[in-house]
Amino acid sequence: MDRMNFLSFFLLCLTSVASGNKANKHKPWIETEYQGIVMENDNTVLLNPPLFALDKDAPLHYAGEICGFRVHNGPSGSGSVQFEAVVLDRSTGEGLVRSKEPLDCESQREHSFTIQAYDCGEGPDGVNSKKSHKATVHVRVNDVNEFSPVFVERRYEASVPEGRLFDRIVRVEALDADCSPQYSQICFYDIITPNVPFAIDNDGNIKNTEPLDSKRQRVHTFWVTAFDCGKNRAQADAQVVVTVKPSCKPGWIGWTKRVEYTPGSGSIPLFPSLHLETCEETVWNIQATVELQTGHIGKGCDRDSYSDRSVRRLCGAVRGEVDLLPPPSPAANWTSALPTLPSSDSSLVFSFNGSNHVAVVPDSVVTALSGDHFTLQLWMRRGGANIQPTTTQTRGSRKEEETIVCSTVRNDDSFSHYSLSVHGCRLSLFYWPDVSAARPVKFLWKLEQVCDSEWHHLSLSVQFPSVTLYVDGVTFDPALIHDNGAIPNPAPRQRMFIGACWEPEEKQKEILNNTIPEGKDSVKYVGGYHGLLSGVTVRPGSVEPHSVVECLYACREGLDFGDLETLGSGMKVHVNPSQSVLVLEGDDIESFNRAVQQVTYRNSLRFATPGVRPLKLTTSLRCFNEESCLSLKQLEGYLVVLQPDAPQISLSGVGPHLARPAPEFEGPRGVPLFPELRIVCSLSHAVNTAAQGMEGGALMSDACSSHIGRL
């Protein structure tokens, strides 16, 4: 009986043990994510948090123990091949991640993969082993300062002019192949050659510490090295060669301040030996402006010294113009009260003071000016005789409108009215085609020429409703302003004023049959003009063509360019209408220098006005390196037109005595006093007749050579 009970108890114990080993109920547990670092020269990965796998079946043998870890591919499909995980302690579940092969930070700095723990199952053969979830492992490879800096160039060269200090002569550069900022950055450079007048900063910029002298040492050679932030020195040092250039002053070379012109020489080059020195600075655009100041010569420049009537005949203008400011005479006495000024030509210059200097053109002259087609021409200079050119602040400071011409004329059975006025820098033509019916139209121009206190030629061609304005031979389009009806209708009375306008009659009770009774006219002047006028003419009928207007204004002196066919590629030349400003533009220095040497001064007058013409040369350069681009100062000089040789006049053919028989004196034809008289005009210098220009030479030739057959 006892034997049977013992066997039953033994079998029960064996059954209980067997049942306990098969109870692997739980999966191992690990963290969901790990961060790890590993050095380039090591294979052990330091994880945070440390790698531990826990199993709730512990402390059961096998089921509660961790037998291993498995490494799987990361999110990108790579990473597991290079790493493995091993178990350090099966009971605690401690593990270790390590690389299978050396890691290179420069080729791949970050690695990601997944890891999974598994227990020992239900026995030594690992039957029914359970796996944990997959945890992500991120491993960063820490850099080791294994590379040294390497210079981009083994030799650096630069050249600098002597006698100056530079913030940077040349920049050296070294690179480091390490992957981390700590070891890949260059912390500083050093000049290892002793006793050289140079210094280098941490960015590799080399400058001189004292002015260099090409005579003392033309070439400086020294060595530099570089250090990364891990204090590794460059594998090989770099050589720096600095060449010192002799001093070079950028600017124009060959400038002559005084240029002389002999009348009759035609065209002469102004800068025959001038050339630009840029001291090897790379320039991609050059612009030079040559300015010849002739405003003090006559009416803005040297012109034909003939009367306005003669010039109009030479230019082919249609006859029929009416001179509104003729020389004072018994037949033209309305200008006798106006003060006149001397002029270099034969024209009269009248001065207006803006108040009581007014010319009232008589009705007999105004009657011939009817019609809505006419050309008004005049020379004008604002401000008076001795005024200096105005500044920007004072231009147009007068608030009142200044009237140059104010006119009302009869057109068949109606009256038309117009007034030409200036206000500040604006010129306006107020035109009323019919004072009793139509509303007025105002033509307005904004012009610098109106307020610069210089002489200018104005030509106004009216073919209503078309109006054309030429200022110094250049056309300007107007802006139209239609009146809103606030201006009262002018009185239907024929009259014309020069230098002002009349005050509008507000009460017209005494007007009978479109006339004002004699003795009742108490005209008050308004809008007085302050300045100079000359050559004021009106020609009724068809307007002057543009070619005639250009001829009337044309200066006989000015700037010119020698031969446009020899102009280099990329060069541009521009000359303003008055030929007082010439602009050259180009991109090649050699072509530019050749072009400058072809800038000429011409004067087609045989007897040019002597005197000084100021001359200016302004240069603008544009460089690829705008910071170091050259800045050239303005050059100033003067052109001197010499006194022309006076013509030598000789008389020949005069007889030695006038003794004749008495009957000859009693004859009907008398006795010739100078039967073979010849008058010859000669010049002591040669005259370039090809450069004299059109009719001027012909007139002078006629004046200087005459033969009188009988006197």
For each residue, the residues with C-beta under 8 A, 3 or more apart:
1: 4 5
2: 5 6
3: 6 7
4: 1 7 8
5: 1 2 8 9
6: 2 3 9 10
7: 3 4 10 11
8: 4 5 11 12
9: 5 6 12 13
10: 6 7 13 14
11: 7 8 14 15
12: 8 9 15 16
13: 9 10 16 17
14: 10 11 17 18
15: 11 12 18 19
16: 12 13 19 20
17: 13 14 20 21
18: 14 15 21 22
19: 15 16 22 23
20: 16 17 23 60
21: 17 18 60 61 62 63 122 123
22: 18 19 122 128
23: 19 20 57 60 63
24: 57 60 62 63 119 121 122 128 129 130
25: 56 57 63
26: 55 56 57 130
27: 55 119 130 131 132 133
28: 53 54 55 66 93 117 118 119 130 131 132
29: 53 54 55 56 117 132 133
30: 51 52 53 54 115 116 117 132 133 135
31: 34 49 135
32: 133 135 136
33: 135 136 137 138
34: 31 47 48 49 51 97 115 135 136 137 138
35: 47 48 138 140
36: 45 46 47 48 97 137 138 139 140
37: 45 46 139 140 141 142
38: 42 43 44 45 46 99 103 139 140 141 142
39: 42 141 142 144
40: 102 103 104 105 141 142 143 144 146
41: 102 144
42: 38 39
43: 38 98 99 100 102 103
44: 38 96 97 98
45: 36 37 38 83 96 97 98 99 137 139
46: 36 37 38
47: 34 35 36 50 51 97 137
48: 34 35 36
49: 31 34 52
50: 47 94
51: 30 34 47 69 85 94 95 96 97 115
52: 30 49 92 93 94 95
53: 28 29 30 66 69 93 95 117 132
54: 28 29 30 58 93
55: 26 27 28 29 58 63 64 65 66 93 119
56: 25 26 29 64
57: 23 24 25 26 60 63 64 119
58: 54 55 64 65 91
59: 64 91
60: 20 21 23 24 57 63 64
61: 21 64 65
62: 21 24 65 119 120 121 122 123 124
63: 21 23 24 25 55 57 60 119 120 121 122
64: 55 56 57 58 59 60 61 91 119
65: 55 58 61 62 90 91 119 120
66: 28 53 55 69 87 90 93 95 117 118 119 120
67: 87 90 118 119 120 121 126 129
68: 85 86 87 117 118
69: 51 53 66 85 86 87 95 115 116 117 118
70: 85 115 116 118 131
71: 80 83 84 85 97 113 114 115
72: 80 113 114 115 116 134
73: 76 77 78 79 80 113 114
74: 77 78 79 80 111 112 113 114 136
75: 112 136
76: 73 79 112
77: 73 74
78: 73 74 81
79: 73 74 76 82 83 111 112 113
80: 71 72 73 74 83 113 114
81: 78 100
82: 79 99 100 101 103 111
83: 45 71 79 80 97 98 99 100 111 113 137 139
84: 71 97 98 100
85: 51 68 69 70 71 95 96 97 98 115
86: 68 69 95 96 98
87: 66 67 68 69 90 93 94 95
88: 94 95 96
89: 92 93 94
90: 65 66 67 87 93 120
91: 58 59 64 65
92: 52 89
93: 28 52 53 54 55 66 87 89 90 117
94: 50 51 52 87 88 89
95: 51 52 53 66 69 85 86 87 88 117
96: 44 45 51 85 86 88
97: 34 36 44 45 47 51 71 83 84 85 115 137 139
98: 43 44 45 83 84 85 86
99: 38 43 45 82 83 102 103
100: 43 81 82 83 84
101: 82
102: 40 41 43 99
103: 38 40 43 82 99 108 111 141
104: 40 107 108 141
105: 40 108 109 141 142 143 144 178 179 180
106: 109 177 178 179
107: 104
108: 103 104 105 111 141
109: 105 106 140 141 179
110: 138 139 140 141
111: 74 79 82 83 103 108 138 139 140 141
112: 74 75 76 79 136 137 138 139
113: 71 72 73 74 79 80 83 136 137 139
114: 71 72 73 74 80 134 135 136 137
115: 30 34 51 69 70 71 72 85 97 134 135 137
116: 30 69 70 72 131 132 133 134 135
117: 28 29 30 53 66 68 69 93 95 131 132
118: 28 66 67 68 69 70 129 130 131 132
119: 24 27 28 55 57 62 63 64 65 66 67 129 130
120: 62 63 65 66 67 90 123 124 126 129
121: 24 62 63 67 125 126 127 128 129 130
122: 21 22 24 62 63 127 128
123: 21 62 120 126 127
124: 62 120
125: 121
126: 67 120 121 123 129
127: 121 122 123
128: 22 24 121 122
129: 24 67 118 119 120 121 126
130: 24 26 27 28 118 119 121
131: 27 28 70 116 117 118
132: 27 28 29 30 53 116 117 118 135
133: 27 29 30 32 116
134: 72 114 115 116
135: 30 31 32 33 34 114 115 116 132
136: 32 33 34 74 75 112 113 114
137: 33 34 36 45 47 83 97 112 113 114 115
138: 33 34 35 36 110 111 112
139: 36 37 38 45 83 97 110 111 112 113
140: 35 36 37 38 109 110 111
141: 37 38 39 40 103 104 105 108 109 110 111
142: 37 38 39 40 105 180
143: 40 105 178 179 180 182 183 184
144: 39 40 41 105 178 183
145: 178 182 183 228 230 232
146: 40 178
147: 176 177 178 183 232
148: 176 228 232 233 234 235
149: 174 175 176 186 226 227 228 232 233 234 235
150: 174 175 176 177 234 235 236
151: 154 172 173 174 226 234 236 237 238
152: 172 173 174 175
153: 156 172 173 238
154: 151 236 238 239
155: 238 239 240 241
156: 153 170 172 238 239 240 241
157: 170 240 241 242 243
158: 169 170 240 241 242 243
159: 242 243 244 245
160: 164 166 169 208 212 242 243 244 245
161: 164 244 245 246 247 248 279
162: 211 212 213 214 244 245 246 247
163: 211 212 213 247
164: 160 161 211
165: 207 208 210 211
166: 160 169 207 208
167: 205 207
168: 171 205 206 207
169: 158 160 166 198 206 207 208 242
170: 156 157 158 206 240 242
171: 168 203 204 205 206
172: 151 152 153 156 189 200 204 206 224 226 238 240
173: 151 152 153 204
174: 149 150 151 152 186 189 204 226 234 238
175: 149 150 152 186
176: 147 148 149 150 183 184 185 186 228 232
177: 106 147 150 184
178: 105 106 143 144 145 146 147 182 183 184 228 230
179: 105 106 109 143 183 184
180: 105 142 143 183 184
181: 184 185 229
182: 143 145 178 185 229 230
183: 143 144 145 147 176 178 179 180 228 229 230 232
184: 143 176 177 178 179 180 181 228
185: 176 181 182 228 229
186: 149 174 175 176 189 202 204 226 227 228 229
187: 202 227 228 229 231
188: 202 226 227
189: 172 174 186 200 201 202 204 224 225 226 227
190: 200 224 225 226 227
191: 196 198 199 200 206 222 223 224
192: 222 223 224 225 237
193: 196 221 222 223
194:
195:
196: 191 193 220 222
197: 208 209 210 212 220
198: 169 191 206 207 208 209 220 222 240 242
199: 191 206 207 208 209
200: 172 189 190 191 204 205 206 207 224
201: 189 204 205
202: 186 187 188 189
203: 171
204: 171 172 173 174 186 189 200 201 226
205: 167 168 171 200 201
206: 168 169 170 171 172 191 198 199 200 224 240 242
207: 165 166 167 168 169 198 199 200
208: 160 165 166 169 197 198 199 211 212 242
209: 197 198 199
210: 165 197
211: 162 163 164 165 208
212: 160 162 163 197 208 217 220 242 244
213: 162 163 216 217 244
214: 162 217 218 244 245 246 247
215:
216: 213
217: 212 213 214 220 244
218: 214 243 244
219: 241 242 243 244
220: 196 197 198 212 217 241 242 244
221: 193 239 240 241 242
222: 191 192 193 196 198 239 240
223: 191 192 193 237 238 239 240
224: 172 189 190 191 192 200 206 237 238 240
225: 189 190 192 233 234 237 238
226: 149 151 172 174 186 188 189 190 204 233 234 238
227: 149 186 187 188 189 190 231 232 233 234
228: 145 148 149 176 178 183 184 185 186 187 231 232
229: 181 182 183 185 186 187
230: 145 178 182 183
231: 187 227 228
232: 145 147 148 149 176 183 227 228
233: 148 149 225 226 227
234: 148 149 150 151 174 225 226 227 237 238
235: 148 149 150
236: 150 151 154
237: 151 192 223 224 225 234
238: 151 153 154 155 156 172 174 223 224 225 226 234
239: 154 155 156 221 222 223
240: 155 156 157 158 170 172 198 206 221 222 223 224
241: 155 156 157 158 219 220 221
242: 157 158 159 160 169 170 198 206 208 212 219 220 221
243: 157 158 159 160 218 219
244: 159 160 161 162 212 213 214 217 218 219 220
245: 159 160 161 162 214 248 280
246: 161 162 214
247: 161 162 163 214
248: 161 245 277 279 280
249: 277 279
250: 277 278 279 281 630 632
251: 276 277 632 633
252: 255 274 275 276 277 617 619 632 635
253: 274 275 276 277
254: 271 273 274 275
255: 252 271 274 617 635 637
256: 259 271 273 274 637
257: 636 637 638
258: 637 638 640
259: 256 268 270 601 615 637 638 639 640
260: 639 640 642
261: 265 268 601 603 608 639 640 641 642
262: 265 642 685
263: 603 605 606 607 608 610 641 642 644 645 685
264: 606 608 644 683 685 686 687 688
265: 261 262 268 603 688 691
266: 602 604 688 690 691
267: 560 562 600 601 602 691
268: 259 261 265 600 601 602
269: 272 562 597 598 599 600
270: 259 290 559 599 600 601 615 639
271: 254 255 256 274 596 597 599 617
272: 269 597
273: 254 256 597
274: 252 253 254 255 256 271 593 596 597
275: 252 253 254 593 596 597
276: 251 252 253 286 589 592 593 596 619
277: 248 249 250 251 252 253
278: 250 281 283 589 621 630
279: 161 248 249 250 630
280: 245 248
281: 250 278 621 623 628 629 630
282: 623 624 625
283: 278 286 587 589 621 622 623 629 630
284: 587 622 623 624
285: 585 586 587 621 622
286: 276 283 584 585 586 587 589 592 619 620 621 622
287: 583 584 585 619 620 621
288: 583 584 585 592 596 617 618 619 620
289: 581 582 583 584 616 617 618 619
290: 270 559 581 582 583 584 599 615 616 617
291: 580 581 615 616 617 618
292: 558 559 579 580 581 601 613 614 615 639
293: 296 580 613 614 615 616
294: 297 300 301 302 555 557 558 580 613
295: 300 301 389 454 455
296: 293 611
297: 294 300 301 302 344 557 609 611 613
298: 301 302 303 343 344 345 455 609
299: 303 343 345 379 381 455 457 534
300: 294 295 297 454 455 456 457 472 555 578
301: 294 295 297 298 555 556 557 558 578 580
302: 294 297 298 555 556 557 603 605 608 609 641
303: 298 299 311 345 554 555 556
304: 310 311 314 345 556 605 696
305: 344 345 346 605 607 609
306: 310 311 314 345 346 699
307: 310 311 345 346 347
308: 311 312 323 347 534 535 537
309: 312 313 323
310: 304 306 307 313 314 699
311: 303 304 306 307 308 314 315 552
312: 308 309 315 317 319 321 552
313: 309 310 316 317
314: 304 306 310 311 551 694 695 696 699
315: 311 312 548 551 552
316: 313 547 548 551
317: 312 313 321 539 544 548 552
318: 539 541 542 544
319: 312
320: 539 540 541
321: 312 317 375 377 537 538 539
322: 365 368 369 537 538 539 540
323: 308 309 326 332 536 537
324: 359 361 365 405 496 498 536 537 538
325: 335 338 348 350 359 498 533 534 535 536
326: 323 329 332 335
327: 332 335 348
328: 332 333 335 336
329: 326 332 333
330: 333
331:
332: 323 326 327 328 329 335
333: 328 329 330 336
334: 359 360 361 362
335: 325 326 327 328 332 338 350 359
336: 328 333
337: 357
338: 325 335 350 351 352 357 359 499
339: 350 351 357
340: 348 349 350 351
341: 349 350 351 385 532
342: 349
343: 298 299 346 347 348 349 534
344: 297 298 305 609
345: 298 299 303 304 305 306 307
346: 305 306 307 343
347: 307 308 343 379 534 535
348: 325 327 340 343 534
349: 340 341 342 343 532 533 534
350: 325 335 338 339 340 341 357 359 532 533 534
351: 338 339 340 341 357 384 385 531 532
352: 338 357 358 499 528 529 530 531 532 533
353: 356 357 384 528 530
354: 357 402 528 529 530
355: 525 528
356: 353 525 528
357: 337 338 339 350 351 352 353 354 499 528
358: 352 497 498 499 500 525 528
359: 324 325 334 335 338 350 497 498 499
360: 334 495 496 497 498
361: 324 334 365 366 495 496 497 498
362: 334 365 366
363: 366 367 494 495
364: 367
365: 322 324 361 362 368 369 496
366: 361 362 363 369 407 409 494 495 496
367: 363 364 370 409 410 494
368: 322 365 540
369: 322 365 366 374 407 409 496 538 540
370: 367 409 410 411 412 540
371: 374 409 411 540 541
372: 411 416 433 462 463 464
373: 462 463 464 540 541 542 543
374: 369 371 462 538 539 540 541 543
375: 321 459 460 461 462 538 539 543 544
376: 405 420 458 459 460 462 536 537 538
377: 321 457 458 459 460 535 536 537 538 539 544 549 552
378: 404 405 457 458 533 534 535 536 537
379: 299 347 455 456 457 458 532 533 534 535 536
380: 404 455 456 457 458 531 532 533
381: 299 453 454 455 456 531 532
382: 422 450 451 452 453 530 531
383: 387 390 453 530 531
384: 351 353 387 530 531 532
385: 341 351 532
386:
387: 383 384 390 453
388: 453
389: 295 452 453 454
390: 383 387 394 395 451 452 453
391: 394 395
392: 395
393:
394: 390 391 397
395: 390 391 392 424 425 451 452
396: 423 424 425 426 451
397: 394 424
398: 402 423 424 530
399:
400: 423 527 528
401: 421 422 423 428 527
402: 354 398 421 422 423 527 528 529 530 531
403: 406 419 420 421 497 499 500 501 526 527 528 529
404: 378 380 420 421 422 498 499 529 533
405: 324 376 378 418 419 420 496 497 498 536
406: 403 419 420 496 497 500 501 502 527
407: 366 369 417 418 419 495 496 497
408: 415 416 417 435 490 491 492 493 494 495 496
409: 366 367 369 370 371 415 416 417 494 496
410: 367 370 414 415 494
411: 370 371 372 414 415 416
412: 370
413:
414: 410 411 434 435 436 437
415: 408 409 410 411 434 435 436 490 492 493 494
416: 372 408 409 411 431 432 433 434 435
417: 407 408 409 430 431 432 435 440 490
418: 405 407 429 430 431 432 462
419: 403 405 406 407 429 430 501
420: 376 403 404 405 406 427 428 429 460
421: 401 402 403 404 427 428 430 527
422: 382 401 402 404 426 427 428 450 451 529
423: 396 398 400 401 402 426 428
424: 395 396 397 398 450 451
425: 395 396 446 447 448 450 451
426: 396 422 423 444 445 446 447 450
427: 420 421 422 444 445 447 450 458 469
428: 401 420 421 422 423 442 443 444 445
429: 418 419 420 442 443 460 462 467 478
430: 417 418 419 421 440 442
431: 416 417 418 440 441 442 443 462 464 467
432: 416 417 418 435 438 439 440 489 490
433: 372 416 438 464
434: 414 415 416 437 438
435: 408 414 415 416 417 432 489 490 491 492
436: 414 415 489 492
437: 414 434
438: 432 433 434
439: 432 482 483 485
440: 417 430 431 432 483 487
441: 431 465 480 481 482 483
442: 428 429 430 431 480 481 482 483
443: 428 429 431 467 469 478 479 480 481
444: 426 427 428 478 479 480 481
445: 426 427 428 450 469 476 478 479
446: 425 426
447: 425 426 427 450 451 471 476
448: 425 451 452
449: 452 454 456 471 472
450: 382 422 424 425 426 427 445 447 456
451: 382 390 395 396 422 424 425 447 448
452: 382 389 390 395 448 449
453: 381 382 383 387 388 389 390
454: 295 300 381 389 449
455: 295 298 299 300 379 380 381 532
456: 300 379 380 381 449 450 471 472
457: 299 300 377 378 379 380 470 471 472 473 552 553
458: 376 377 378 379 380 427 469 470 471
459: 375 376 377 469 470 544 549 552 553
460: 375 376 377 420 429 467 468 469 470
461: 375 467 468 469 470 543 544
462: 372 373 374 375 376 418 429 431 466 467 543
463: 372 373 466 467 468 543
464: 372 373 431 433 467
465: 441
466: 462 463
467: 429 431 443 460 461 462 463 464 478
468: 460 461 463 475 543
469: 427 443 445 458 459 460 461 475 476 478
470: 457 458 459 460 461 473 474 475 476 546 549 553
471: 447 449 456 457 458 474 476
472: 300 449 456 457 553 577 578
473: 457 470 549 550 553 554 577 578
474: 470 471 577
475: 468 469 470 546
476: 445 447 469 470 471
477:
478: 429 443 444 445 467 469
479: 443 444 445
480: 441 442 443 444
481: 441 442 443 444
482: 439 441 442
483: 439 440 441 442 486 487
484:
485: 439
486: 483
487: 440 483
488: 504 506
489: 432 435 436
490: 408 415 417 432 435 504
491: 408 435 504 505 508 511 516
492: 408 415 435 436 511 514
493: 408 415 511 514 515 516
494: 363 366 367 408 409 410 415
495: 360 361 363 366 407 408 502
496: 324 360 361 365 366 369 405 406 407 408 409
497: 358 359 360 361 403 405 406 407 500 501 502 525
498: 324 325 358 359 360 361 404 405 533 536
499: 338 352 357 358 359 403 404 528 529 533
500: 358 403 406 497 525 526 527 528 529
501: 403 406 419 497 525 526 527
502: 406 495 497 523 524 525 526
503: 523 524 525 526
504: 488 490 491
505: 491 508 511
506: 488
507: 510
508: 491 505 511
509:
510: 507 516 517 520
511: 491 492 493 505 508 514 515 516
512: 515 517
513:
514: 492 493 511
515: 493 511 512
516: 491 493 510 511 520 521
517: 510 512 520
518: 521
519:
520: 510 516 517
521: 516 518
522:
523: 502 503
524: 502 503
525: 355 356 358 497 500 501 502 503 528
526: 403 500 501 502 503
527: 400 401 402 403 406 421 500 501
528: 352 353 354 355 356 357 358 400 402 403 499 500 525
529: 352 354 402 403 404 422 499 500 533
530: 352 353 354 382 383 384 398 402
531: 351 352 380 381 382 383 384 402
532: 341 349 350 351 352 379 380 381 384 385 455
533: 325 349 350 352 378 379 380 404 498 499 529 536
534: 299 308 325 343 347 348 349 350 378 379
535: 308 325 347 377 378 379
536: 323 324 325 376 377 378 379 405 498 533
537: 308 321 322 323 324 376 377 378
538: 321 322 324 369 374 375 376 377
539: 317 318 320 321 322 374 375 377 544
540: 320 322 368 369 370 371 373 374
541: 318 320 371 373 374
542: 318 373
543: 373 374 375 461 462 463 468
544: 317 318 375 377 459 461 539 548 549
545: 548 549
546: 470 475 549 550
547: 316 550 551
548: 315 316 317 544 545 551 552
549: 377 459 470 473 544 545 546 552 553
550: 473 546 547 553 554
551: 314 315 316 547 548 554
552: 311 312 315 317 377 457 459 548 549
553: 457 459 470 472 473 549 550
554: 303 473 550 551
555: 294 300 301 302 303 558 578 579 580
556: 301 302 303 304 603 604 605 608 693 696
557: 294 297 301 302 579 601 602 603 604 605 608
558: 292 294 301 555 575 578 579 580 601 602
559: 270 290 292 575 579 580 581 582 599 600 601 602
560: 267 575 579 582 599 600 601 602
561: 564 567 573 575 582 595 598 599 600
562: 267 269 566 598 599 600
563: 566 567 598
564: 561 567 573
565:
566: 562 563 594 598
567: 561 563 564 571 573 591 595
568: 571 586 588 590 591 592 594 595
569: 588 591
570: 586 587 588 591
571: 567 568 584 585 586 588 591 592 595
572: 583 584 585 586
573: 561 564 567 582 583 584 595
574: 582 583 585
575: 558 559 560 561 579 581 582 583
576: 579 580 581 582
577: 472 473 474
578: 300 301 472 473 555 558 581
579: 292 555 557 558 559 560 575 576 582
580: 291 292 293 294 301 555 558 559 576
581: 289 290 291 292 559 575 576 578
582: 289 290 559 560 561 573 574 575 576 579 599
583: 287 288 289 290 572 573 574 575
584: 286 287 288 289 290 571 572 573 592 595 596 599
585: 285 286 287 288 571 572 574
586: 285 286 568 570 571 572 591 592 595
587: 283 284 285 286 570
588: 568 569 570 571 591 592
589: 276 278 283 286 592 593
590: 568 593 594
591: 567 568 569 570 571 586 588 594 595
592: 276 286 288 568 571 584 586 588 589 595 596
593: 274 275 276 589 590 596 597
594: 566 568 590 591 597 598
595: 561 567 568 571 573 584 586 591 592 598 599
596: 271 274 275 276 288 584 592 593 599
597: 269 271 272 273 274 275 593 594
598: 269 561 562 563 566 594 595
599: 269 270 271 290 559 560 561 562 582 584 595 596
600: 267 268 269 270 559 560 561 562
601: 259 261 267 268 270 292 557 558 559 560 639
602: 266 267 268 557 558 559 560 691
603: 261 263 265 302 556 557 608 641
604: 266 556 557 691 692 693 696
605: 263 302 304 305 556 557 608 609 692 696
606: 263 264 644 683 687 692 696 697 700
607: 263 305 644 700
608: 261 263 264 302 556 557 603 605 641 644
609: 297 298 302 305 344 605 641
610: 263 641 642 643 644
611: 296 297 640 641
612: 638 639 640 641
613: 292 293 294 297 638 639 640 641
614: 292 293 636 637 638 639
615: 259 270 290 291 292 293 636 637 638 639
616: 289 290 291 293 634 635 636 637
617: 252 255 271 288 289 290 291 634 635 636 637
618: 288 289 291 634 635
619: 252 276 286 287 288 289 632 634
620: 286 287 288
621: 278 281 283 285 286 287 629 630 631 632
622: 283 284 285 286 626 629
623: 281 282 283 284 626 628 629 630
624: 282 284
625: 282 628 629
626: 622 623 629
627:
628: 281 623 625
629: 281 283 621 622 623 625 626
630: 250 278 279 281 283 621 623
631: 621
632: 250 251 252 619 621
633: 251
634: 616 617 618 619
635: 252 255 616 617 618
636: 257 614 615 616 617
637: 255 256 257 258 259 614 615 616 617
638: 257 258 259 612 613 614 615
639: 259 260 261 270 292 601 612 613 614 615
640: 258 259 260 261 611 612 613
641: 261 263 302 603 608 609 610 611 612 613
642: 260 261 262 263 610
643: 610
644: 263 264 606 607 608 610
645: 263 683 684 685
646:
647: 681 682 683 704
648: 681 682 683 684
649: 679 680 681 704
650: 679 680 682
651: 654 677 678 679 680
652: 676 677 678 680
653: 674 675 676 677 678
654: 651 674 677
655: 658 674 675 676
656:
657:
658: 655 671 673
659:
660: 664 665 671
661: 664
662: 665 666
663: 666 667
664: 660 661 667 671
665: 660 662 670 671
666: 662 663
667: 663 664 670 671
668:
669:
670: 665 667
671: 658 660 664 665 667
672: 675 710 711
673: 658 711
674: 653 654 655 677 708 710 711
675: 653 655 672 710 711
676: 652 653 655
677: 651 652 653 654 674 708 711
678: 651 652 653 706 707 708
679: 649 650 651 705 706 707 708
680: 649 650 651 652 704 705
681: 647 648 649 703 704 705
682: 647 648 650 704
683: 264 606 645 647 648 687
684: 645 648
685: 262 263 264 645
686: 264
687: 264 606 683 692
688: 264 265 266 691 692
689: 692 697
690: 266
691: 265 266 267 602 604 688
692: 604 605 606 687 688 689 696 697
693: 556 604 696 697
694: 314 697 698
695: 314 698 699
696: 304 314 556 604 605 606 692 693 699 700
697: 606 689 692 693 694 700 701
698: 694 695 701 702
699: 306 310 314 695 696 702 703
700: 606 607 696 697 703 704
701: 697 698 704 705
702: 698 699 705 706
703: 681 699 700
704: 647 649 680 681 682 700 701
705: 679 680 681 701 702
706: 678 679 702
707: 678 679
708: 674 677 678 679 711
709:
710: 672 674 675
711: 672 673 674 675 677 708
